[in-house]
């Protein structure tokens, strides 16, 4: 495969890894109505995983599930995507989604804590409402999801959390977000230590500049785009597919002795 040329070019080709051991398993993906969550759900279902996609917008989640199932219908033995509503700040709603997965599919093998928010405010302007909302969604949402998953998972199951390179790299105007993602990274390590007693692996993914709706502002601002291309050693933005690949790996048997880690998907930007 040839490398893209020109500033801002992105590799959107799908990953070809199959992971046959996924067939017949069940995953819960939060924040799955759009963006990375929808990509995660599609990639898992394409490999035979039944997916409960959960989002705060039930209507949008139902539309996404219908769209994905139609796309998947052309594949050989795909999994099914079903929709559920969740407010990740509420522990009982995580449990309700877990029960929905068990009722529909009889098991929970994978849980991806993907839901999150991306607020902007300079440090002196962060309000109590903003920091509370950010920590509640981005951190408590991960904790409550892991708790619900662990109650129903068997040994060999896996949880993947969404952290960010912002966990270790300070970005102006993103104090609340960076703080929340640093907490997710450390919480992942704590969960891995404790849930290891049950044979459950817990890892996180730390994306950098990925071409999604959340980072559209980078492509729309020539100065921000040039900065991104300058600080990324590969000198391009990443694609959602390039986050999907590590997600699949972390859930797979290929990573059965990998837990408590955060995999950076950032084109090397954390090193410069």
Short mmCIF file of the C-alpha atoms (twelve columns), coordinates in Angstrom:
data_MODEL
# 
_entry.id   MODEL 
# 
loop_
_atom_site.group_PDB 
_atom_site.id 
_atom_site.type_symbol 
_atom_site.label_atom_id 
_atom_site.label_alt_id 
_atom_site.label_comp_id 
_atom_site.label_asym_id 
_atom_site.label_seq_id 
_atom_site.Cartn_x 
_atom_site.Cartn_y 
_atom_site.Cartn_z 
_atom_site.pdbx_PDB_model_num 
ATOM 1   C CA . UNK A 1   0.000   0.000   0.000  1 
ATOM 2   C CA . UNK A 2   1.460   3.343   -0.995 1 
ATOM 3   C CA . UNK A 3   1.681   6.171   1.473  1 
ATOM 4   C CA . UNK A 4   -0.600  9.193   0.955  1 
ATOM 5   C CA . UNK A 5   0.888   12.396  -0.368 1 
ATOM 6   C CA . UNK A 6   0.067   15.999  0.440  1 
ATOM 7   C CA . UNK A 7   -0.734  17.710  3.755  1 
ATOM 8   C CA . UNK A 8   -3.655  16.377  5.723  1 
ATOM 9   C CA . UNK A 9   -4.043  13.173  3.724  1 
ATOM 10  C CA . UNK A 10  -5.426  10.264  5.730  1 
ATOM 11  C CA . UNK A 11  -5.338  6.492   5.251  1 
ATOM 12  C CA . UNK A 12  -8.939  5.325   5.488  1 
ATOM 13  C CA . UNK A 13  -8.471  1.820   4.112  1 
ATOM 14  C CA . UNK A 14  -10.100 -0.797  6.403  1 
ATOM 15  C CA . UNK A 15  -7.981  -3.170  8.445  1 
ATOM 16  C CA . UNK A 16  -7.831  -6.721  7.070  1 
ATOM 17  C CA . UNK A 17  -7.242  -8.615  10.331 1 
ATOM 18  C CA . UNK A 18  -9.977  -11.245 10.735 1 
ATOM 19  C CA . UNK A 19  -9.764  -12.605 14.324 1 
ATOM 20  C CA . UNK A 20  -11.898 -15.733 13.838 1 
ATOM 21  C CA . UNK A 21  -12.124 -16.252 17.614 1 
ATOM 22  C CA . UNK A 22  -14.534 -13.289 17.771 1 
ATOM 23  C CA . UNK A 23  -17.413 -15.148 16.118 1 
ATOM 24  C CA . UNK A 24  -20.422 -15.564 18.430 1 
ATOM 25  C CA . UNK A 25  -19.110 -13.267 21.162 1 
ATOM 26  C CA . UNK A 26  -20.895 -10.218 22.539 1 
ATOM 27  C CA . UNK A 27  -19.648 -6.665  22.990 1 
ATOM 28  C CA . UNK A 28  -21.054 -3.509  24.544 1 
ATOM 29  C CA . UNK A 29  -19.867 -0.223  23.020 1 
ATOM 30  C CA . UNK A 30  -20.844 3.075   24.642 1 
ATOM 31  C CA . UNK A 31  -21.064 6.258   22.613 1 
ATOM 32  C CA . UNK A 32  -21.757 4.094   19.561 1 
ATOM 33  C CA . UNK A 33  -24.255 6.259   17.693 1 
ATOM 34  C CA . UNK A 34  -21.527 8.009   15.704 1 
ATOM 35  C CA . UNK A 35  -17.812 8.616   15.388 1 
ATOM 36  C CA . UNK A 36  -15.351 6.089   16.752 1 
ATOM 37  C CA . UNK A 37  -18.031 4.188   18.651 1 
ATOM 38  C CA . UNK A 38  -19.949 3.461   15.450 1 
ATOM 39  C CA . UNK A 39  -16.708 2.358   13.762 1 
ATOM 40  C CA . UNK A 40  -15.961 0.017   16.665 1 
ATOM 41  C CA . UNK A 41  -19.425 -1.509  16.479 1 
ATOM 42  C CA . UNK A 42  -19.166 -2.009  12.716 1 
ATOM 43  C CA . UNK A 43  -15.725 -3.608  12.891 1 
ATOM 44  C CA . UNK A 44  -16.731 -6.019  15.623 1 
ATOM 45  C CA . UNK A 45  -20.009 -7.022  13.975 1 
ATOM 46  C CA . UNK A 46  -18.197 -7.576  10.678 1 
ATOM 47  C CA . UNK A 47  -16.144 -10.217 12.495 1 
ATOM 48  C CA . UNK A 48  -19.152 -12.037 13.926 1 
ATOM 49  C CA . UNK A 49  -19.515 -10.209 17.248 1 
ATOM 50  C CA . UNK A 50  -23.011 -9.312  18.436 1 
ATOM 51  C CA . UNK A 51  -22.891 -5.697  19.550 1 
ATOM 52  C CA . UNK A 52  -25.062 -3.698  21.925 1 
ATOM 53  C CA . UNK A 53  -24.451 -0.115  20.871 1 
ATOM 54  C CA . UNK A 54  -25.397 2.286   23.660 1 
ATOM 55  C CA . UNK A 55  -25.706 6.036   23.413 1 
ATOM 56  C CA . UNK A 56  -27.453 8.892   25.194 1 
ATOM 57  C CA . UNK A 57  -29.380 9.527   21.971 1 
ATOM 58  C CA . UNK A 58  -31.529 6.424   21.591 1 
ATOM 59  C CA . UNK A 59  -33.034 7.657   18.320 1 
ATOM 60  C CA . UNK A 60  -29.636 8.227   16.738 1 
ATOM 61  C CA . UNK A 61  -28.378 4.902   18.076 1 
ATOM 62  C CA . UNK A 62  -31.332 3.070   16.548 1 
ATOM 63  C CA . UNK A 63  -30.685 4.745   13.199 1 
ATOM 64  C CA . UNK A 64  -27.007 3.827   13.336 1 
ATOM 65  C CA . UNK A 65  -27.774 0.224   14.278 1 
ATOM 66  C CA . UNK A 66  -30.203 -0.079  11.357 1 
ATOM 67  C CA . UNK A 67  -27.661 1.397   8.964  1 
ATOM 68  C CA . UNK A 68  -24.881 -0.889  10.163 1 
ATOM 69  C CA . UNK A 69  -27.053 -4.003  10.003 1 
ATOM 70  C CA . UNK A 70  -27.980 -3.180  6.425  1 
ATOM 71  C CA . UNK A 71  -24.325 -2.761  5.485  1 
ATOM 72  C CA . UNK A 72  -23.382 -5.972  7.283  1 
ATOM 73  C CA . UNK A 73  -26.085 -7.995  5.540  1 
ATOM 74  C CA . UNK A 74  -23.801 -8.513  2.559  1 
ATOM 75  C CA . UNK A 75  -21.178 -10.271 4.702  1 
ATOM 76  C CA . UNK A 76  -20.949 -13.947 5.597  1 
ATOM 77  C CA . UNK A 77  -22.240 -14.561 9.144  1 
ATOM 78  C CA . UNK A 78  -21.910 -11.065 10.592 1 
ATOM 79  C CA . UNK A 79  -22.898 -10.203 14.118 1 
ATOM 80  C CA . UNK A 80  -25.987 -8.194  14.937 1 
ATOM 81  C CA . UNK A 81  -25.986 -4.596  16.171 1 
ATOM 82  C CA . UNK A 82  -28.776 -3.658  18.580 1 
ATOM 83  C CA . UNK A 83  -29.432 -0.253  20.083 1 
ATOM 84  C CA . UNK A 84  -29.748 0.781   23.715 1 
ATOM 85  C CA . UNK A 85  -29.910 4.081   25.535 1 
ATOM 86  C CA . UNK A 86  -27.400 5.003   28.210 1 
ATOM 87  C CA . UNK A 87  -26.428 8.008   30.275 1 
ATOM 88  C CA . UNK A 88  -22.929 6.904   31.248 1 
ATOM 89  C CA . UNK A 89  -22.968 9.069   34.362 1 
ATOM 90  C CA . UNK A 90  -25.568 6.749   35.902 1 
ATOM 91  C CA . UNK A 91  -24.407 3.349   37.217 1 
ATOM 92  C CA . UNK A 92  -27.859 1.777   36.972 1 
ATOM 93  C CA . UNK A 93  -28.026 2.514   33.243 1 
ATOM 94  C CA . UNK A 94  -24.776 0.596   32.674 1 
ATOM 95  C CA . UNK A 95  -26.329 -2.340  34.488 1 
ATOM 96  C CA . UNK A 96  -29.473 -2.021  32.365 1 
ATOM 97  C CA . UNK A 97  -27.363 -2.210  29.192 1 
ATOM 98  C CA . UNK A 98  -25.519 -5.232  30.579 1 
ATOM 99  C CA . UNK A 99  -28.838 -6.932  31.274 1 
ATOM 100 C CA . UNK A 100 -30.021 -6.107  27.747 1 
ATOM 101 C CA . UNK A 101 -26.889 -7.777  26.331 1 
ATOM 102 C CA . UNK A 102 -27.428 -10.841 28.487 1 
ATOM 103 C CA . UNK A 103 -31.102 -11.082 27.584 1 
ATOM 104 C CA . UNK A 104 -30.443 -10.694 23.865 1 
ATOM 105 C CA . UNK A 105 -27.224 -12.663 23.488 1 
ATOM 106 C CA . UNK A 106 -26.623 -14.542 26.749 1 
ATOM 107 C CA . UNK A 107 -23.098 -13.307 27.437 1 
ATOM 108 C CA . UNK A 108 -20.757 -10.297 27.629 1 
ATOM 109 C CA . UNK A 109 -17.217 -10.846 26.378 1 
ATOM 110 C CA . UNK A 110 -16.084 -7.316  25.512 1 
ATOM 111 C CA . UNK A 111 -16.936 -3.873  26.871 1 
ATOM 112 C CA . UNK A 112 -15.651 -0.684  25.240 1 
ATOM 113 C CA . UNK A 113 -15.988 2.503   27.288 1 
ATOM 114 C CA . UNK A 114 -15.957 4.922   24.375 1 
ATOM 115 C CA . UNK A 115 -18.439 7.664   25.351 1 
ATOM 116 C CA . UNK A 116 -16.815 10.995  26.125 1 
ATOM 117 C CA . UNK A 117 -17.004 14.782  25.792 1 
ATOM 118 C CA . UNK A 118 -14.362 17.232  24.556 1 
ATOM 119 C CA . UNK A 119 -14.868 20.646  26.213 1 
ATOM 120 C CA . UNK A 120 -12.811 23.774  25.623 1 
ATOM 121 C CA . UNK A 121 -12.024 26.451  28.206 1 
ATOM 122 C CA . UNK A 122 -8.871  28.176  29.370 1 
ATOM 123 C CA . UNK A 123 -7.815  27.079  32.842 1 
ATOM 124 C CA . UNK A 124 -8.974  30.268  34.552 1 
ATOM 125 C CA . UNK A 125 -12.372 29.979  32.843 1 
ATOM 126 C CA . UNK A 126 -13.265 26.358  33.625 1 
ATOM 127 C CA . UNK A 127 -16.551 26.395  35.498 1 
ATOM 128 C CA . UNK A 128 -17.633 23.956  38.189 1 
ATOM 129 C CA . UNK A 129 -20.327 22.715  35.819 1 
ATOM 130 C CA . UNK A 130 -17.797 22.006  33.067 1 
ATOM 131 C CA . UNK A 131 -15.230 20.176  35.189 1 
ATOM 132 C CA . UNK A 132 -17.967 18.175  36.921 1 
ATOM 133 C CA . UNK A 133 -19.568 17.181  33.611 1 
ATOM 134 C CA . UNK A 134 -16.222 16.239  32.071 1 
ATOM 135 C CA . UNK A 135 -15.112 14.082  34.967 1 
ATOM 136 C CA . UNK A 136 -18.552 12.543  35.292 1 
ATOM 137 C CA . UNK A 137 -18.798 11.471  31.637 1 
ATOM 138 C CA . UNK A 138 -15.155 10.744  30.862 1 
ATOM 139 C CA . UNK A 139 -14.049 9.162   34.138 1 
ATOM 140 C CA . UNK A 140 -17.076 8.014   36.111 1 
ATOM 141 C CA . UNK A 141 -18.575 6.665   32.894 1 
ATOM 142 C CA . UNK A 142 -15.532 4.418   32.463 1 
ATOM 143 C CA . UNK A 143 -15.647 3.242   36.080 1 
ATOM 144 C CA . UNK A 144 -19.351 2.433   36.024 1 
ATOM 145 C CA . UNK A 145 -19.013 0.641   32.700 1 
ATOM 146 C CA . UNK A 146 -16.154 -1.486  33.983 1 
ATOM 147 C CA . UNK A 147 -18.098 -2.295  37.148 1 
ATOM 148 C CA . UNK A 148 -21.150 -3.438  35.179 1 
ATOM 149 C CA . UNK A 149 -19.017 -5.463  32.789 1 
ATOM 150 C CA . UNK A 150 -17.013 -7.160  35.529 1 
ATOM 151 C CA . UNK A 151 -20.165 -8.343  37.296 1 
ATOM 152 C CA . UNK A 152 -21.110 -10.459 34.294 1 
ATOM 153 C CA . UNK A 153 -17.876 -11.336 32.488 1 
ATOM 154 C CA . UNK A 154 -16.119 -14.689 32.485 1 
ATOM 155 C CA . UNK A 155 -12.328 -15.183 32.626 1 
ATOM 156 C CA . UNK A 156 -10.791 -14.322 29.270 1 
ATOM 157 C CA . UNK A 157 -13.033 -11.308 28.721 1 
ATOM 158 C CA . UNK A 158 -11.655 -7.847  28.012 1 
ATOM 159 C CA . UNK A 159 -12.431 -4.182  28.615 1 
ATOM 160 C CA . UNK A 160 -11.045 -1.346  26.503 1 
ATOM 161 C CA . UNK A 161 -11.220 2.272   27.664 1 
ATOM 162 C CA . UNK A 162 -10.677 5.380   25.576 1 
ATOM 163 C CA . UNK A 163 -7.911  7.578   26.911 1 
ATOM 164 C CA . UNK A 164 -5.965  10.091  24.789 1 
ATOM 165 C CA . UNK A 165 -2.453  11.372  24.217 1 
ATOM 166 C CA . UNK A 166 -3.864  14.366  26.086 1 
ATOM 167 C CA . UNK A 167 -3.390  12.229  29.192 1 
ATOM 168 C CA . UNK A 168 0.319   13.043  28.992 1 
ATOM 169 C CA . UNK A 169 0.459   16.087  26.683 1 
ATOM 170 C CA . UNK A 170 -0.957  19.398  27.912 1 
ATOM 171 C CA . UNK A 171 -3.060  21.307  25.393 1 
ATOM 172 C CA . UNK A 172 -4.041  24.929  25.916 1 
ATOM 173 C CA . UNK A 173 -7.759  25.271  26.579 1 
ATOM 174 C CA . UNK A 174 -8.232  21.561  27.288 1 
ATOM 175 C CA . UNK A 175 -7.436  21.439  30.999 1 
ATOM 176 C CA . UNK A 176 -10.635 19.635  31.971 1 
ATOM 177 C CA . UNK A 177 -10.333 17.158  29.099 1 
ATOM 178 C CA . UNK A 178 -6.631  16.430  29.658 1 
ATOM 179 C CA . UNK A 179 -7.238  15.890  33.357 1 
ATOM 180 C CA . UNK A 180 -10.073 13.463  32.664 1 
ATOM 181 C CA . UNK A 181 -8.038  11.421  30.213 1 
ATOM 182 C CA . UNK A 182 -5.072  11.232  32.604 1 
ATOM 183 C CA . UNK A 183 -7.521  9.842   35.131 1 
ATOM 184 C CA . UNK A 184 -8.777  7.271   32.619 1 
ATOM 185 C CA . UNK A 185 -5.237  6.093   31.946 1 
ATOM 186 C CA . UNK A 186 -4.536  5.606   35.641 1 
ATOM 187 C CA . UNK A 187 -7.960  4.095   36.324 1 
ATOM 188 C CA . UNK A 188 -7.256  1.570   33.570 1 
ATOM 189 C CA . UNK A 189 -4.154  0.423   35.436 1 
ATOM 190 C CA . UNK A 190 -6.081  0.116   38.698 1 
ATOM 191 C CA . UNK A 191 -8.859  -1.867  37.029 1 
ATOM 192 C CA . UNK A 192 -6.336  -4.158  35.362 1 
ATOM 193 C CA . UNK A 193 -4.733  -4.987  38.704 1 
ATOM 194 C CA . UNK A 194 -8.000  -5.720  40.492 1 
ATOM 195 C CA . UNK A 195 -9.987  -7.353  37.685 1 
ATOM 196 C CA . UNK A 196 -7.016  -9.532  36.855 1 
ATOM 197 C CA . UNK A 197 -8.163  -11.635 39.814 1 
ATOM 198 C CA . UNK A 198 -11.196 -12.536 37.695 1 
ATOM 199 C CA . UNK A 199 -9.180  -13.164 34.548 1 
ATOM 200 C CA . UNK A 200 -10.479 -9.955  32.942 1 
ATOM 201 C CA . UNK A 201 -8.027  -7.826  30.965 1 
ATOM 202 C CA . UNK A 202 -8.309  -4.021  30.936 1 
ATOM 203 C CA . UNK A 203 -6.427  -1.752  28.547 1 
ATOM 204 C CA . UNK A 204 -6.886  1.672   27.007 1 
ATOM 205 C CA . UNK A 205 -6.294  3.344   23.666 1 
ATOM 206 C CA . UNK A 206 -4.773  6.835   23.509 1 
ATOM 207 C CA . UNK A 207 -5.531  8.428   20.125 1 
ATOM 208 C CA . UNK A 208 -3.787  11.530  18.880 1 
ATOM 209 C CA . UNK A 209 -4.912  13.612  15.912 1 
ATOM 210 C CA . UNK A 210 -7.580  11.363  14.368 1 
ATOM 211 C CA . UNK A 211 -9.778  12.497  11.473 1 
ATOM 212 C CA . UNK A 212 -13.183 12.470  13.195 1 
ATOM 213 C CA . UNK A 213 -15.950 14.967  13.914 1 
ATOM 214 C CA . UNK A 214 -14.360 15.687  17.290 1 
ATOM 215 C CA . UNK A 215 -11.175 16.948  15.600 1 
ATOM 216 C CA . UNK A 216 -12.790 18.582  12.574 1 
ATOM 217 C CA . UNK A 217 -11.595 21.928  13.907 1 
ATOM 218 C CA . UNK A 218 -8.002  20.884  13.155 1 
ATOM 219 C CA . UNK A 219 -8.663  20.442  9.435  1 
ATOM 220 C CA . UNK A 220 -10.757 23.621  9.291  1 
ATOM 221 C CA . UNK A 221 -7.960  25.765  10.794 1 
ATOM 222 C CA . UNK A 222 -4.914  25.886  8.462  1 
ATOM 223 C CA . UNK A 223 -2.611  26.913  11.302 1 
ATOM 224 C CA . UNK A 224 -3.838  24.118  13.572 1 
ATOM 225 C CA . UNK A 225 -3.530  21.597  10.747 1 
ATOM 226 C CA . UNK A 226 0.027   22.644  9.992  1 
ATOM 227 C CA . UNK A 227 0.916   22.400  13.673 1 
ATOM 228 C CA . UNK A 228 -0.555  18.894  13.820 1 
ATOM 229 C CA . UNK A 229 1.402   17.815  10.761 1 
ATOM 230 C CA . UNK A 230 4.586   19.317  12.204 1 
ATOM 231 C CA . UNK A 231 4.347   17.583  15.589 1 
ATOM 232 C CA . UNK A 232 3.337   14.171  14.235 1 
ATOM 233 C CA . UNK A 233 6.462   12.302  13.058 1 
ATOM 234 C CA . UNK A 234 4.432   10.575  10.323 1 
ATOM 235 C CA . UNK A 235 3.270   14.048  9.178  1 
ATOM 236 C CA . UNK A 236 -0.357  13.126  8.619  1 
ATOM 237 C CA . UNK A 237 -3.558  12.749  10.584 1 
ATOM 238 C CA . UNK A 238 -4.701  9.319   11.680 1 
ATOM 239 C CA . UNK A 239 -7.927  7.704   10.516 1 
ATOM 240 C CA . UNK A 240 -10.629 6.021   12.594 1 
ATOM 241 C CA . UNK A 241 -9.617  2.714   10.989 1 
ATOM 242 C CA . UNK A 242 -6.186  3.115   12.532 1 
ATOM 243 C CA . UNK A 243 -7.805  3.221   15.976 1 
ATOM 244 C CA . UNK A 244 -10.050 0.267   15.152 1 
ATOM 245 C CA . UNK A 245 -7.002  -1.938  14.527 1 
ATOM 246 C CA . UNK A 246 -5.522  -1.599  18.040 1 
ATOM 247 C CA . UNK A 247 -9.001  -1.977  19.546 1 
ATOM 248 C CA . UNK A 248 -9.465  -5.318  17.790 1 
ATOM 249 C CA . UNK A 249 -5.996  -6.439  18.861 1 
ATOM 250 C CA . UNK A 250 -6.602  -5.588  22.524 1 
ATOM 251 C CA . UNK A 251 -9.816  -7.621  22.556 1 
ATOM 252 C CA . UNK A 252 -8.315  -10.568 20.700 1 
ATOM 253 C CA . UNK A 253 -6.510  -13.695 21.833 1 
ATOM 254 C CA . UNK A 254 -3.356  -12.138 20.379 1 
ATOM 255 C CA . UNK A 255 -3.373  -9.815  23.410 1 
ATOM 256 C CA . UNK A 256 -4.336  -12.411 26.008 1 
ATOM 257 C CA . UNK A 257 -1.277  -11.542 28.150 1 
ATOM 258 C CA . UNK A 258 -1.624  -7.774  27.713 1 
ATOM 259 C CA . UNK A 259 -3.360  -5.824  30.470 1 
ATOM 260 C CA . UNK A 260 -2.982  -2.485  32.220 1 
ATOM 261 C CA . UNK A 261 -1.518  -0.739  29.189 1 
ATOM 262 C CA . UNK A 262 -2.373  2.320   27.150 1 
ATOM 263 C CA . UNK A 263 -1.609  2.002   23.447 1 
ATOM 264 C CA . UNK A 264 -0.870  5.334   21.784 1 
ATOM 265 C CA . UNK A 265 -2.328  5.689   18.291 1 
ATOM 266 C CA . UNK A 266 -0.814  9.064   17.497 1 
ATOM 267 C CA . UNK A 267 1.702   8.772   14.689 1 
ATOM 268 C CA . UNK A 268 4.474   9.143   17.293 1 
ATOM 269 C CA . UNK A 269 3.451   12.598  18.518 1 
ATOM 270 C CA . UNK A 270 3.925   11.747  22.181 1 
ATOM 271 C CA . UNK A 271 7.683   11.545  21.544 1 
ATOM 272 C CA . UNK A 272 8.169   15.072  20.195 1 
# 
